[in-house]
Amino acid sequence: PIAKFVVGKPGLIGGAVLLFLLVTGANVFNLQYEFNSVKNFPKDLPSRVAFEIVEDQFNKGDLAQSTVLVTGQNLSQ
């Protein structure tokens, strides 16, 4: 029954889908990019409070250290 309705009224369905996409896509103007995702949590959330305490006590990069290994050919022979 649903497929028959969709096939029978493609303009109506297409318009409804387009309207839905436009309404949901308009939210892109409200986005605020933040690289620290913890800052998006409520200020009184215990895990955010704890993270901010740890952030104050340690240098950046001390908590999640990583090693980068770069290899390649030596072209200066």
Biopython code that builds the backbone (N, CA, C, O; Angstrom):
import numpy as np
from Bio.PDB.StructureBuilder import StructureBuilder

atoms = [
    (1, "PRO", "N", (0.809, -1.199, 0.000)),
    (1, "PRO", "CA", (0.000, 0.000, 0.000)),
    (1, "PRO", "C", (0.862, 1.277, 0.000)),
    (1, "PRO", "O", (0.513, 2.251, -0.667)),
    (2, "ILE", "N", (1.966, 1.280, 0.730)),
    (2, "ILE", "CA", (2.803, 2.479, 0.774)),
    (2, "ILE", "C", (3.495, 2.688, -0.568)),
    (2, "ILE", "O", (3.564, 3.810, -1.069)),
    (3, "ALA", "N", (4.003, 1.616, -1.141)),
    (3, "ALA", "CA", (4.684, 1.709, -2.429)),
    (3, "ALA", "C", (3.730, 2.197, -3.509)),
    (3, "ALA", "O", (4.114, 2.996, -4.363)),
    (4, "LYS", "N", (2.496, 1.724, -3.475)),
    (4, "LYS", "CA", (1.510, 2.137, -4.462)),
    (4, "LYS", "C", (1.229, 3.646, -4.330)),
    (4, "LYS", "O", (1.069, 4.337, -5.336)),
    (5, "PHE", "N", (1.171, 4.146, -3.100)),
    (5, "PHE", "CA", (0.949, 5.569, -2.864)),
    (5, "PHE", "C", (2.127, 6.389, -3.381)),
    (5, "PHE", "O", (1.937, 7.422, -4.022)),
    (6, "VAL", "N", (3.355, 5.920, -3.096)),
    (6, "VAL", "CA", (4.555, 6.644, -3.529)),
    (6, "VAL", "C", (4.644, 6.683, -5.044)),
    (6, "VAL", "O", (4.938, 7.729, -5.622)),
    (7, "VAL", "N", (4.396, 5.559, -5.689)),
    (7, "VAL", "CA", (4.451, 5.495, -7.152)),
    (7, "VAL", "C", (3.326, 6.318, -7.769)),
    (7, "VAL", "O", (3.494, 6.898, -8.842)),
    (8, "GLY", "N", (2.194, 6.370, -7.101)),
    (8, "GLY", "CA", (1.048, 7.098, -7.633)),
    (8, "GLY", "C", (1.173, 8.612, -7.515)),
    (8, "GLY", "O", (0.574, 9.337, -8.309)),
    (9, "LYS", "N", (1.927, 9.097, -6.558)),
    (9, "LYS", "CA", (2.067, 10.540, -6.341)),
    (9, "LYS", "C", (3.535, 10.911, -6.160)),
    (9, "LYS", "O", (3.930, 11.339, -5.075)),
    (10, "PRO", "N", (4.354, 10.755, -7.210)),
    (10, "PRO", "CA", (5.788, 11.029, -7.058)),
    (10, "PRO", "C", (6.080, 12.498, -6.770)),
    (10, "PRO", "O", (7.029, 12.804, -6.047)),
    (11, "GLY", "N", (5.285, 13.409, -7.321)),
    (11, "GLY", "CA", (5.524, 14.831, -7.075)),
    (11, "GLY", "C", (5.297, 15.207, -5.625)),
    (11, "GLY", "O", (6.071, 15.969, -5.047)),
    (12, "LEU", "N", (4.249, 14.680, -5.043)),
    (12, "LEU", "CA", (3.940, 14.957, -3.640)),
    (12, "LEU", "C", (5.024, 14.401, -2.726)),
    (12, "LEU", "O", (5.480, 15.082, -1.807)),
    (13, "ILE", "N", (5.431, 13.174, -2.979)),
    (13, "ILE", "CA", (6.463, 12.539, -2.159)),
    (13, "ILE", "C", (7.802, 13.247, -2.346)),
    (13, "ILE", "O", (8.514, 13.506, -1.376)),
    (14, "GLY", "N", (8.138, 13.557, -3.589)),
    (14, "GLY", "CA", (9.393, 14.267, -3.853)),
    (14, "GLY", "C", (9.410, 15.628, -3.184)),
    (14, "GLY", "O", (10.429, 16.034, -2.626)),
    (15, "GLY", "N", (8.277, 16.345, -3.237)),
    (15, "GLY", "CA", (8.190, 17.644, -2.568)),
    (15, "GLY", "C", (8.328, 17.523, -1.062)),
    (15, "GLY", "O", (8.978, 18.356, -0.430)),
    (16, "ALA", "N", (7.722, 16.495, -0.478)),
    (16, "ALA", "CA", (7.822, 16.276, 0.965)),
    (16, "ALA", "C", (9.260, 15.962, 1.369)),
    (16, "ALA", "O", (9.754, 16.466, 2.378)),
    (17, "VAL", "N", (9.923, 15.132, 0.580)),
    (17, "VAL", "CA", (11.312, 14.794, 0.869)),
    (17, "VAL", "C", (12.199, 16.029, 0.719)),
    (17, "VAL", "O", (13.074, 16.262, 1.553)),
    (18, "LEU", "N", (11.986, 16.817, -0.325)),
    (18, "LEU", "CA", (12.757, 18.038, -0.535)),
    (18, "LEU", "C", (12.537, 19.028, 0.605)),
    (18, "LEU", "O", (13.491, 19.640, 1.086)),
    (19, "LEU", "N", (11.303, 19.188, 1.036)),
    (19, "LEU", "CA", (11.007, 20.069, 2.155)),
    (19, "LEU", "C", (11.709, 19.598, 3.421)),
    (19, "LEU", "O", (12.277, 20.407, 4.155)),
    (20, "PHE", "N", (11.673, 18.300, 3.680)),
    (20, "PHE", "CA", (12.361, 17.736, 4.838)),
    (20, "PHE", "C", (13.857, 18.003, 4.776)),
    (20, "PHE", "O", (14.461, 18.391, 5.777)),
    (21, "LEU", "N", (14.460, 17.800, 3.609)),
    (21, "LEU", "CA", (15.897, 18.034, 3.454)),
    (21, "LEU", "C", (16.258, 19.501, 3.632)),
    (21, "LEU", "O", (17.289, 19.817, 4.225)),
    (22, "LEU", "N", (15.424, 20.396, 3.126)),
    (22, "LEU", "CA", (15.693, 21.823, 3.284)),
    (22, "LEU", "C", (15.591, 22.260, 4.741)),
    (22, "LEU", "O", (16.424, 23.029, 5.221)),
    (23, "VAL", "N", (14.581, 21.774, 5.437)),
    (23, "VAL", "CA", (14.412, 22.145, 6.849)),
    (23, "VAL", "C", (15.564, 21.611, 7.691)),
    (23, "VAL", "O", (16.124, 22.339, 8.510)),
    (24, "THR", "N", (15.918, 20.356, 7.498)),
    (24, "THR", "CA", (17.018, 19.789, 8.286)),
    (24, "THR", "C", (18.364, 20.338, 7.845)),
    (24, "THR", "O", (19.265, 20.483, 8.672)),
    (25, "GLY", "N", (18.523, 20.645, 6.576)),
    (25, "GLY", "CA", (19.779, 21.199, 6.079)),
    (25, "GLY", "C", (19.997, 22.640, 6.502)),
    (25, "GLY", "O", (21.141, 23.094, 6.551)),
    (26, "ALA", "N", (18.934, 23.372, 6.808)),
    (26, "ALA", "CA", (19.066, 24.761, 7.239)),
    (26, "ALA", "C", (19.778, 24.864, 8.578)),
    (26, "ALA", "O", (20.281, 25.930, 8.931)),
    (27, "ASN", "N", (19.827, 23.784, 9.316)),
    (27, "ASN", "CA", (20.496, 23.782, 10.616)),
    (27, "ASN", "C", (22.011, 23.938, 10.485)),
    (27, "ASN", "O", (22.682, 24.192, 11.485)),
    (28, "VAL", "N", (22.555, 23.797, 9.307)),
    (28, "VAL", "CA", (24.002, 23.915, 9.115)),
    (28, "VAL", "C", (24.498, 25.315, 9.508)),
    (28, "VAL", "O", (25.667, 25.477, 9.857)),
    (29, "PHE", "N", (23.632, 26.309, 9.456)),
    (29, "PHE", "CA", (24.032, 27.662, 9.821)),
    (29, "PHE", "C", (24.135, 27.839, 11.333)),
    (29, "PHE", "O", (24.694, 28.833, 11.796)),
    (30, "ASN", "N", (23.613, 26.902, 12.104)),
    (30, "ASN", "CA", (23.687, 26.976, 13.563)),
    (30, "ASN", "C", (24.873, 26.205, 14.129)),
    (30, "ASN", "O", (25.090, 26.214, 15.341)),
    (31, "LEU", "N", (25.637, 25.545, 13.280)),
    (31, "LEU", "CA", (26.756, 24.740, 13.760)),
    (31, "LEU", "C", (27.893, 25.619, 14.243)),
    (31, "LEU", "O", (28.234, 26.624, 13.619)),
    (32, "GLN", "N", (28.472, 25.222, 15.363)),
    (32, "GLN", "CA", (29.664, 25.872, 15.874)),
    (32, "GLN", "C", (30.704, 24.778, 16.059)),
    (32, "GLN", "O", (30.517, 23.858, 16.855)),
    (33, "TYR", "N", (31.794, 24.886, 15.323)),
    (33, "TYR", "CA", (32.811, 23.848, 15.355)),
    (33, "TYR", "C", (33.676, 24.016, 16.597)),
    (33, "TYR", "O", (34.125, 25.117, 16.915)),
    (34, "GLU", "N", (33.900, 22.912, 17.287)),
    (34, "GLU", "CA", (34.722, 22.899, 18.488)),
    (34, "GLU", "C", (35.537, 21.617, 18.452)),
    (34, "GLU", "O", (34.984, 20.521, 18.363)),
    (35, "PHE", "N", (36.847, 21.761, 18.523)),
    (35, "PHE", "CA", (37.699, 20.577, 18.466)),
    (35, "PHE", "C", (37.775, 19.867, 19.818)),
    (35, "PHE", "O", (38.144, 18.694, 19.881)),
    (36, "ASN", "N", (37.431, 20.567, 20.892)),
    (36, "ASN", "CA", (37.397, 19.951, 22.209)),
    (36, "ASN", "C", (35.952, 19.566, 22.500)),
    (36, "ASN", "O", (35.163, 20.401, 22.941)),
    (37, "SER", "N", (35.603, 18.313, 22.258)),
    (37, "SER", "CA", (34.216, 17.876, 22.379)),
    (37, "SER", "C", (33.710, 17.907, 23.816)),
    (37, "SER", "O", (32.500, 17.931, 24.039)),
    (38, "VAL", "N", (34.612, 17.908, 24.793)),
    (38, "VAL", "CA", (34.199, 17.955, 26.195)),
    (38, "VAL", "C", (33.548, 19.300, 26.505)),
    (38, "VAL", "O", (32.674, 19.371, 27.368)),
    (39, "LYS", "N", (33.950, 20.352, 25.829)),
    (39, "LYS", "CA", (33.389, 21.686, 26.062)),
    (39, "LYS", "C", (31.908, 21.754, 25.670)),
    (39, "LYS", "O", (31.214, 22.684, 26.080)),
    (40, "ASN", "N", (31.415, 20.803, 24.896)),
    (40, "ASN", "CA", (30.012, 20.792, 24.502)),
    (40, "ASN", "C", (29.112, 20.175, 25.569)),
    (40, "ASN", "O", (27.890, 20.302, 25.496)),
    (41, "PHE", "N", (29.706, 19.509, 26.561)),
    (41, "PHE", "CA", (28.922, 18.897, 27.622)),
    (41, "PHE", "C", (28.474, 19.963, 28.623)),
    (41, "PHE", "O", (29.096, 21.022, 28.702)),
    (42, "PRO", "N", (27.416, 19.710, 29.382)),
    (42, "PRO", "CA", (26.978, 20.666, 30.410)),
    (42, "PRO", "C", (28.091, 20.920, 31.431)),
    (42, "PRO", "O", (28.856, 20.016, 31.765)),
    (43, "LYS", "N", (28.172, 22.154, 31.917)),
    (43, "LYS", "CA", (29.267, 22.552, 32.823)),
    (43, "LYS", "C", (29.264, 21.780, 34.134)),
    (43, "LYS", "O", (30.321, 21.614, 34.744)),
    (44, "ASP", "N", (28.103, 21.301, 34.587)),
    (44, "ASP", "CA", (28.035, 20.596, 35.865)),
    (44, "ASP", "C", (28.126, 19.078, 35.732)),
    (44, "ASP", "O", (27.957, 18.361, 36.719)),
    (45, "LEU", "N", (28.388, 18.589, 34.543)),
    (45, "LEU", "CA", (28.519, 17.145, 34.335)),
    (45, "LEU", "C", (29.804, 16.664, 35.023)),
    (45, "LEU", "O", (30.875, 17.210, 34.757)),
    (46, "PRO", "N", (29.721, 15.660, 35.898)),
    (46, "PRO", "CA", (30.905, 15.231, 36.656)),
    (46, "PRO", "C", (32.098, 14.836, 35.784)),
    (46, "PRO", "O", (33.242, 15.128, 36.134)),
    (47, "SER", "N", (31.844, 14.180, 34.663)),
    (47, "SER", "CA", (32.973, 13.772, 33.816)),
    (47, "SER", "C", (33.648, 14.987, 33.184)),
    (47, "SER", "O", (34.862, 14.978, 32.982)),
    (48, "ARG", "N", (32.881, 16.034, 32.867)),
    (48, "ARG", "CA", (33.489, 17.255, 32.326)),
    (48, "ARG", "C", (34.310, 17.948, 33.395)),
    (48, "ARG", "O", (35.417, 18.415, 33.124)),
    (49, "VAL", "N", (33.782, 18.019, 34.609)),
    (49, "VAL", "CA", (34.518, 18.638, 35.720)),
    (49, "VAL", "C", (35.829, 17.899, 35.946)),
    (49, "VAL", "O", (36.877, 18.525, 36.103)),
    (50, "ALA", "N", (35.774, 16.569, 35.965)),
    (50, "ALA", "CA", (36.981, 15.767, 36.174)),
    (50, "ALA", "C", (37.979, 15.977, 35.043)),
    (50, "ALA", "O", (39.179, 16.099, 35.290)),
    (51, "PHE", "N", (37.496, 16.020, 33.815)),
    (51, "PHE", "CA", (38.394, 16.223, 32.682)),
    (51, "PHE", "C", (39.080, 17.580, 32.777)),
    (51, "PHE", "O", (40.270, 17.692, 32.483)),
    (52, "GLU", "N", (38.347, 18.608, 33.181)),
    (52, "GLU", "CA", (38.949, 19.937, 33.297)),
    (52, "GLU", "C", (39.989, 19.989, 34.411)),
    (52, "GLU", "O", (40.982, 20.707, 34.294)),
    (53, "ILE", "N", (39.773, 19.233, 35.495)),
    (53, "ILE", "CA", (40.771, 19.158, 36.563)),
    (53, "ILE", "C", (42.038, 18.496, 36.038)),
    (53, "ILE", "O", (43.142, 18.992, 36.266)),
    (54, "VAL", "N", (41.884, 17.388, 35.341)),
    (54, "VAL", "CA", (43.042, 16.689, 34.769)),
    (54, "VAL", "C", (43.738, 17.581, 33.742)),
    (54, "VAL", "O", (44.967, 17.612, 33.681)),
    (55, "GLU", "N", (42.963, 18.303, 32.938)),
    (55, "GLU", "CA", (43.515, 19.192, 31.920)),
    (55, "GLU", "C", (44.359, 20.300, 32.551)),
    (55, "GLU", "O", (45.368, 20.716, 31.980)),
    (56, "ASP", "N", (43.950, 20.775, 33.723)),
    (56, "ASP", "CA", (44.702, 21.824, 34.413)),
    (56, "ASP", "C", (45.990, 21.294, 35.022)),
    (56, "ASP", "O", (46.963, 22.036, 35.153)),
    (57, "GLN", "N", (46.009, 20.017, 35.397)),
    (57, "GLN", "CA", (47.151, 19.450, 36.114)),
    (57, "GLN", "C", (48.244, 18.891, 35.202)),
    (57, "GLN", "O", (49.383, 18.723, 35.639)),
    (58, "PHE", "N", (47.918, 18.604, 33.956)),
    (58, "PHE", "CA", (48.881, 17.993, 33.046)),
    (58, "PHE", "C", (49.082, 18.871, 31.818)),
    (58, "PHE", "O", (48.196, 19.636, 31.436)),
    (59, "ASN", "N", (50.247, 18.754, 31.209)),
    (59, "ASN", "CA", (50.520, 19.460, 29.957)),
    (59, "ASN", "C", (49.764, 18.806, 28.806)),
    (59, "ASN", "O", (49.421, 17.625, 28.865)),
    (60, "LYS", "N", (49.513, 19.573, 27.779)),
    (60, "LYS", "CA", (48.841, 19.010, 26.603)),
    (60, "LYS", "C", (49.721, 17.914, 25.997)),
    (60, "LYS", "O", (50.929, 18.096, 25.845)),
    (61, "GLY", "N", (49.128, 16.806, 25.661)),
    (61, "GLY", "CA", (49.856, 15.694, 25.065)),
    (61, "GLY", "C", (50.354, 14.676, 26.069)),
    (61, "GLY", "O", (50.778, 13.588, 25.677)),
    (62, "ASP", "N", (50.315, 14.998, 27.364)),
    (62, "ASP", "CA", (50.781, 14.041, 28.372)),
    (62, "ASP", "C", (49.781, 12.913, 28.608)),
    (62, "ASP", "O", (50.174, 11.814, 28.999)),
    (63, "LEU", "N", (48.525, 13.163, 28.381)),
    (63, "LEU", "CA", (47.499, 12.167, 28.698)),
    (63, "LEU", "C", (47.310, 11.131, 27.605)),
    (63, "LEU", "O", (47.049, 9.965, 27.900)),
    (64, "ALA", "N", (47.436, 11.527, 26.373)),
    (64, "ALA", "CA", (47.222, 10.603, 25.256)),
    (64, "ALA", "C", (48.414, 10.692, 24.315)),
    (64, "ALA", "O", (48.308, 11.169, 23.186)),
    (65, "GLN", "N", (49.536, 10.224, 24.807)),
    (65, "GLN", "CA", (50.745, 10.295, 24.003)),
    (65, "GLN", "C", (50.673, 9.344, 22.825)),
    (65, "GLN", "O", (50.014, 8.307, 22.885)),
    (66, "SER", "N", (51.353, 9.706, 21.763)),
    (66, "SER", "CA", (51.413, 8.842, 20.588)),
    (66, "SER", "C", (52.808, 8.930, 19.987)),
    (66, "SER", "O", (53.543, 9.895, 20.197)),
    (67, "THR", "N", (53.136, 7.915, 19.250)),
    (67, "THR", "CA", (54.421, 7.862, 18.567)),
    (67, "THR", "C", (54.162, 7.816, 17.075)),
    (67, "THR", "O", (53.323, 7.048, 16.605)),
    (68, "VAL", "N", (54.885, 8.641, 16.329)),
    (68, "VAL", "CA", (54.745, 8.661, 14.892)),
    (68, "VAL", "C", (56.045, 8.148, 14.301)),
    (68, "VAL", "O", (57.121, 8.661, 14.609)),
    (69, "LEU", "N", (55.947, 7.146, 13.462)),
    (69, "LEU", "CA", (57.117, 6.571, 12.801)),
    (69, "LEU", "C", (57.009, 6.879, 11.311)),
    (69, "LEU", "O", (56.060, 6.465, 10.644)),
    (70, "VAL", "N", (57.984, 7.606, 10.807)),
    (70, "VAL", "CA", (57.994, 7.971, 9.403)),
    (70, "VAL", "C", (59.133, 7.210, 8.720)),
    (70, "VAL", "O", (60.284, 7.263, 9.154)),
    (71, "THR", "N", (58.790, 6.511, 7.655)),
    (71, "THR", "CA", (59.809, 5.787, 6.902)),
    (71, "THR", "C", (59.792, 6.239, 5.448)),
    (71, "THR", "O", (58.792, 6.760, 4.953)),
    (72, "GLY", "N", (60.893, 6.033, 4.791)),
    (72, "GLY", "CA", (60.966, 6.403, 3.380)),
    (72, "GLY", "C", (62.335, 6.066, 2.838)),
    (72, "GLY", "O", (63.215, 5.592, 3.556)),
    (73, "GLN", "N", (62.493, 6.322, 1.560)),
    (73, "GLN", "CA", (63.769, 6.037, 0.912)),
    (73, "GLN", "C", (64.705, 7.225, 1.094)),
    (73, "GLN", "O", (64.283, 8.381, 1.125)),
    (74, "ASN", "N", (65.979, 6.904, 1.212)),
    (74, "ASN", "CA", (67.006, 7.939, 1.293)),
    (74, "ASN", "C", (67.438, 8.251, -0.143)),
    (74, "ASN", "O", (68.102, 7.432, -0.778)),
    (75, "LEU", "N", (67.071, 9.416, -0.654)),
    (75, "LEU", "CA", (67.343, 9.781, -2.033)),
    (75, "LEU", "C", (68.632, 10.577, -2.209)),
    (75, "LEU", "O", (68.970, 10.959, -3.329)),
    (76, "SER", "N", (69.358, 10.832, -1.120)),
    (76, "SER", "CA", (70.559, 11.663, -1.214)),
    (76, "SER", "C", (71.820, 10.819, -1.261)),
    (76, "SER", "O", (72.781, 11.119, -0.552)),
    (77, "GLN", "N", (71.844, 9.783, -2.066)),
    (77, "GLN", "CA", (73.021, 8.910, -2.151)),
    (77, "GLN", "C", (73.991, 9.381, -3.191)),
    (77, "GLN", "O", (75.034, 8.758, -3.390)),
]
sb = StructureBuilder()
sb.init_structure("model")
sb.init_model(0)
sb.init_chain("A")
sb.init_seg("    ")
for serial, (resi, resn, name, xyz) in enumerate(atoms, 1):
    if name == "N":
        sb.init_residue(resn, " ", resi, " ")
    sb.init_atom(name, np.array(xyz, "f"), 0.0, 1.0, " ", f" {name:<3s}", serial, name[0])
structure = sb.get_structure()
